[in-house]
Amino acid sequence: MASAGLGRRRDLLRPSLFLAAESERSLGALLLGAASAIVLGARFRIAEKVRQSIDGNERLFDAAAIAGVLVAALCFHDEHFVILMMTTALLLMVAALGLTIQFGYCGVVNFAGAAFLGIGCYTAGVVTKYTSLPPFLTLPLGGVTAALIGSILILPVLRTRGHYAALVTIAFGILFKVFLEVNDTLGGPQGIQVKPLVLFGWNFNSPIRIGDFTASFYFSYLLLALVLLTASFAFVRRLERSWIGLAMDAVRLDETAAACYGLNVARWKVIAFTLGNFLAGVAGAAYAHVLGFIAPNNFAFGDSLILVSIVLLGGIGNPCGVALAAAFVVSLPQKFQVIQEYRFGLYALLVILILLFRPCGLLPRPLREYVPRGIGPSSA
């Protein structure tokens, strides 16, 4: 069982192979190998063995995954583009974990993920440009601002169902982009500059130099993104296994039955929506500092679809699958420049294939065997 679990975490580290591959032929071979592994895993039920082996070795494998990211970052420490790509993937994972809470845990649709990411970005831009607050406060402020604005959007979402609720979030994403374009205070269509992060006197835009070792100026942001992802992943997984996650899951499965058992369906949807948008806002604030300059075109509806595709490809409600999917979604178009203009069509095709042939996503969702204390047959 331990070996099967180890294979599962190795799957999370496979995207680092794409960083070293240079030719499109080698990239194609890696993709073919990954696809073959998924097909064979499903054919011989390896995925089931993997899912059953998660419980006993989680902390060890989580540490191995973090170490793998650090090793990959050190291997490409002086390559700005690779470190930037890795940092972007890590921050998108954080935002996608927010959607996982909404989609996977509580069944709340949100097709405006990029808008909440943008709220965090623009919060960072406004704070660093118009106030004297320490730049590092932009991270929690970005999350709080996204959560507060999301608490307003959730009101019409609660009054609708199904595709009508999805249309509400789509309309919000479009309105958000239009608002940015006509608002001169926020830079209008030209955008706004974001000052770098400064922590304990250390400017994150400065390259790291330790003796003969010199790392890209993006390396500090990569470490920050890894810390945010680790904290977000731990929070999301702990949330799923708590009584809060149990209540959200009941709402997702059957709202009527949940209400009959005394659960306040609206309250749990608000909580899920707020928590998910908070994570997206924090990721957005960090992303703004990484970019240094943000504009409305960074947060179009297509970018929201990218976040949704990450959640679907990874498996709805599966944090580990989201991490794997985000790594591929970010790195694949950058490595295959020929598909850069067709990336949205590619994402759509991948989502369709996943939904048709592997609805659980790239990785199997862990079994819900973690029942909170005080809940179960013994407490009945």
C-alpha positions in Angstrom: 0.0 0.0 0.0 2.9 2.3 0.8 4.4 1.8 -2.7 1.0 2.6 -4.3 0.8 5.8 -2.3 4.3 6.7 -3.2 3.3 6.3 -6.9 0.5 8.7 -6.3 2.7 11.5 -5.0 5.2 10.8 -7.7 2.5 11.7 -10.2 2.3 15.1 -8.5 6.0 15.7 -9.3 5.9 14.6 -12.9 5.1 18.1 -14.2 8.7 19.0 -13.3 9.9 16.8 -16.3 8.2 19.2 -18.6 10.4 22.0 -17.3 13.5 20.2 -18.5 12.2 19.2 -21.8 13.2 21.5 -24.7 12.0 20.0 -27.9 8.3 19.5 -28.8 9.1 15.9 -29.7 10.3 15.1 -26.2 7.3 16.9 -24.7 5.0 14.9 -26.9 6.7 11.7 -25.7 6.1 12.8 -22.1 2.5 13.5 -22.7 2.0 10.2 -24.5 3.6 8.4 -21.6 1.4 10.3 -19.0 -1.7 9.4 -21.0 -0.7 5.8 -21.3 -0.1 5.7 -17.5 -3.6 7.1 -16.8 -5.2 4.6 -19.2 -3.3 1.6 -17.8 -3.9 2.7 -14.3 -7.7 2.7 -14.9 -7.5 -0.5 -16.8 -5.7 -2.5 -14.1 -7.4 -0.7 -11.2 -4.2 0.8 -9.9 -6.1 3.9 -9.1 -8.2 2.0 -6.6 -5.1 0.7 -4.9 -3.7 4.2 -4.8 -6.9 5.6 -3.3 -6.8 2.9 -0.6 -3.2 3.7 0.3 -3.5 7.4 1.0 -4.3 7.3 4.7 -1.2 6.0 6.4 1.5 8.0 4.6 0.0 11.4 4.0 2.4 13.6 6.0 5.4 11.8 4.5 4.2 12.1 1.0 3.2 15.8 1.5 6.7 16.5 2.6 8.1 14.7 -0.4 5.9 16.7 -2.7 7.1 20.0 -1.2 10.7 18.8 -1.3 10.2 17.9 -5.0 9.0 21.4 -5.8 12.0 22.9 -4.0 14.4 20.5 -5.8 12.9 21.4 -9.2 13.2 25.1 -8.3 16.8 24.8 -7.3 17.6 23.0 -10.6 16.3 26.0 -12.5 17.2 28.6 -9.9 18.7 31.1 -12.4 16.1 30.7 -15.2 13.6 33.5 -14.8 10.9 32.1 -17.1 10.9 28.7 -15.5 10.7 30.0 -12.0 7.9 32.4 -13.1 6.0 29.6 -14.6 6.3 27.5 -11.5 5.2 30.4 -9.3 2.2 31.0 -11.5 1.2 27.4 -11.3 1.5 27.4 -7.5 -0.7 30.5 -7.2 -3.3 29.1 -9.6 -3.4 26.0 -7.4 -4.3 28.2 -4.4 -7.1 29.9 -6.4 -8.3 26.5 -7.7 -8.4 25.2 -4.1 -10.9 28.0 -3.4 -13.0 26.8 -6.3 -12.7 23.2 -4.9 -14.4 24.4 -1.7 -17.2 25.9 -3.7 -17.7 23.4 -6.5 -16.5 20.2 -4.8 -17.5 20.5 -1.2 -20.7 22.6 -1.3 -21.9 22.5 -4.9 -21.8 26.3 -5.3 -21.1 27.2 -9.0 -18.6 30.0 -9.6 -17.6 30.9 -13.2 -16.0 34.2 -12.0 -12.8 32.8 -10.4 -10.6 35.1 -12.4 -12.7 38.1 -11.2 -12.0 37.2 -7.6 -8.3 36.6 -8.5 -8.4 40.1 -10.0 -10.0 41.6 -6.9 -7.0 40.4 -5.0 -4.6 41.8 -7.6 -6.2 45.2 -7.7 -6.3 45.4 -3.9 -2.6 44.9 -3.9 -2.2 47.6 -6.6 -4.4 50.1 -4.7 -2.8 49.5 -1.3 0.8 49.8 -2.6 0.0 52.9 -4.8 -2.4 54.9 -2.7 -1.6 54.0 0.9 1.5 53.7 3.2 0.5 50.3 4.6 3.2 47.7 4.6 3.1 45.8 1.2 2.9 42.4 2.9 -0.6 43.4 4.3 -1.9 43.2 0.7 -2.1 39.4 1.0 -4.7 39.2 3.8 -6.4 42.4 2.5 -6.8 40.9 -1.0 -8.4 37.8 0.5 -10.8 39.9 2.8 -11.8 42.2 -0.1 -12.6 39.2 -2.4 -14.5 37.6 0.4 -16.6 40.7 1.1 -17.4 41.3 -2.5 -18.3 37.7 -2.9 -20.7 37.9 0.1 -22.7 40.4 -2.0 -22.6 38.2 -5.2 -23.8 35.2 -3.2 -27.2 36.8 -2.6 -28.5 36.5 -6.2 -26.7 33.1 -6.5 -28.8 31.8 -3.6 -32.0 32.9 -5.3 -31.2 30.9 -8.4 -30.5 27.3 -9.3 -28.5 25.4 -11.8 -27.4 27.2 -15.0 -29.1 30.4 -13.8 -26.7 30.6 -10.9 -23.8 30.0 -13.3 -25.1 32.9 -15.4 -25.0 35.2 -12.4 -21.3 34.5 -11.8 -20.5 34.8 -15.5 -22.3 38.2 -15.6 -20.3 39.3 -12.6 -17.0 38.4 -14.2 -17.9 40.4 -17.3 -19.1 43.4 -15.3 -15.9 43.3 -13.2 -13.7 43.5 -16.3 -15.8 46.4 -17.7 -15.6 48.2 -14.4 -11.8 48.0 -14.5 -11.7 49.3 -18.0 -13.8 52.5 -17.3 -12.3 53.2 -13.9 -9.4 55.8 -14.2 -8.5 55.4 -10.5 -7.6 51.8 -11.2 -5.7 52.7 -14.4 -8.5 52.0 -16.9 -7.6 49.7 -19.8 -3.9 50.5 -19.3 -3.8 48.9 -15.9 -1.9 49.8 -12.7 1.6 49.2 -11.4 2.1 47.1 -8.3 5.1 47.7 -6.0 7.2 44.7 -4.9 6.7 42.9 -1.7 9.0 43.9 1.2 9.3 41.7 4.3 11.7 42.5 7.2 13.6 44.8 4.8 13.9 42.2 2.1 12.7 43.3 -1.3 11.2 40.3 -3.1 12.3 41.7 -6.5 15.9 41.4 -5.5 17.8 38.3 -6.7 19.0 35.9 -4.0 22.8 35.7 -3.6 24.4 33.3 -1.2 28.1 33.0 -2.0 28.4 31.7 -5.5 24.8 30.8 -5.6 22.5 33.3 -7.5 18.8 32.7 -7.9 16.2 34.5 -10.0 14.4 37.4 -8.5 11.2 35.3 -8.9 12.7 32.8 -6.5 11.4 34.7 -3.4 7.9 34.8 -4.9 8.1 31.0 -5.6 8.9 30.3 -1.9 6.0 32.6 -0.9 3.7 30.8 -3.3 4.8 27.4 -2.0 4.1 28.6 1.6 0.6 29.8 0.6 -0.1 26.6 -1.3 1.0 24.4 1.7 -1.2 26.4 4.1 -4.2 26.4 1.7 -3.8 22.7 1.0 -3.7 21.8 4.7 -6.7 24.1 5.4 -8.8 22.6 2.6 -8.0 19.0 3.5 -8.7 19.7 7.2 -11.9 21.5 6.2 -13.1 18.5 4.2 -12.6 16.1 7.2 -14.3 18.4 9.8 -17.9 18.6 10.7 -18.0 21.7 8.5 -17.0 19.7 5.5 -19.5 17.1 6.4 -22.3 19.7 6.5 -21.1 21.1 3.1 -21.1 17.7 1.6 -24.6 17.1 2.7 -25.7 20.3 1.1 -23.9 19.4 -2.1 -25.5 15.9 -2.3 -29.1 16.9 -1.5 -30.2 20.3 -0.4 -33.7 19.2 0.5 -32.5 16.3 2.7 -29.9 18.6 4.3 -32.6 21.1 5.2 -34.8 18.3 6.6 -32.0 17.4 8.9 -31.8 20.9 10.2 -28.9 22.3 8.2 -29.1 25.9 7.1 -28.4 25.4 3.4 -28.0 29.2 2.6 -25.5 29.6 5.5 -23.3 26.8 4.4 -23.3 28.1 0.8 -22.3 31.5 2.0 -19.5 30.0 4.1 -18.2 28.0 1.2 -18.4 30.9 -1.2 -16.6 33.2 1.2 -13.8 30.8 2.0 -13.2 30.0 -1.6 -13.1 33.6 -2.7 -10.7 34.4 0.2 -8.2 31.9 -1.1 -8.6 33.3 -4.6 -8.1 36.9 -3.3 -4.9 36.0 -1.4 -3.5 34.2 -4.5 -4.4 37.3 -6.6 -2.6 39.7 -4.3 0.5 37.6 -4.4 0.2 37.2 -8.2 0.0 41.0 -8.6 3.3 41.4 -6.9 4.8 38.7 -9.1 3.7 40.4 -12.3 4.4 44.0 -11.1 1.8 45.3 -13.5 -1.8 44.3 -13.9 -4.5 45.2 -16.5 -8.2 44.2 -17.1 -7.2 41.8 -19.8 -5.5 39.6 -17.2 -8.9 38.7 -15.8 -11.2 37.9 -18.7 -13.9 35.3 -18.8 -11.5 32.9 -20.6 -9.2 33.0 -17.5 -12.1 32.0 -15.3 -12.7 29.0 -17.7 -9.0 28.1 -17.1 -9.6 27.9 -13.4 -12.8 25.8 -13.9 -10.9 23.5 -16.3 -8.3 22.9 -13.6 -10.9 21.9 -11.1 -12.6 19.6 -13.6 -9.4 18.0 -14.9 -8.1 17.4 -11.4 -11.4 16.0 -10.2 -14.1 18.0 -8.5 -13.4 18.0 -4.7 -9.9 16.5 -5.2 -7.1 18.9 -3.9 -4.3 16.6 -5.1 -5.8 16.3 -8.6 -6.2 20.1 -8.7 -2.4 20.5 -8.0 -1.5 18.1 -10.9 -4.0 19.7 -13.3 -2.8 23.3 -12.6 0.8 22.3 -13.3 -0.1 20.9 -16.7 -2.5 23.7 -17.6 0.2 26.3 -16.9 3.2 24.5 -18.4 1.7 22.9 -21.5 0.9 26.0 -23.5 4.2 27.6 -22.6 6.1 24.6 -23.8 4.0 23.9 -26.9 4.1 27.4 -28.4 2.2 26.1 -31.5 -0.9 25.6 -29.4 -0.7 28.9 -27.5 -3.4 30.5 -29.6 -5.6 27.4 -29.3 -5.2 26.8 -25.6 -8.8 27.4 -24.7 -10.0 24.9 -27.3 -7.5 22.5 -26.0 -8.7 22.9 -22.4 -12.3 22.4 -23.6 -11.4 19.2 -25.4 -9.5 17.9 -22.4 -12.4 18.7 -20.1 -14.8 16.9 -22.5 -12.6 13.8 -22.7 -12.2 13.8 -18.9 -15.9 14.0 -18.3 -16.6 11.3 -20.8 -14.0 8.8 -19.9 -12.7 9.7 -16.4 -15.2 11.8 -14.5 -13.2 11.5 -11.3 -10.4 13.5 -12.9 -6.7 12.9 -13.4 -6.3 11.4 -9.9 -8.9 9.5 -7.9 -10.7 11.4 -5.1 -9.8 10.2 -1.6 -12.4 8.1 0.2 -14.4 10.0 2.8 -13.3 7.9 5.8 -12.7 10.7 8.2 -15.8 11.1 10.3 -15.6 14.0 12.8 -15.7 13.1 16.5 -19.2 12.8 17.9 -20.7 11.9 14.5 -21.5 8.3 13.6 -23.2 5.2 14.9 -21.5 5.3 18.3 -22.9 8.8 18.9 -26.4 8.0 17.7 
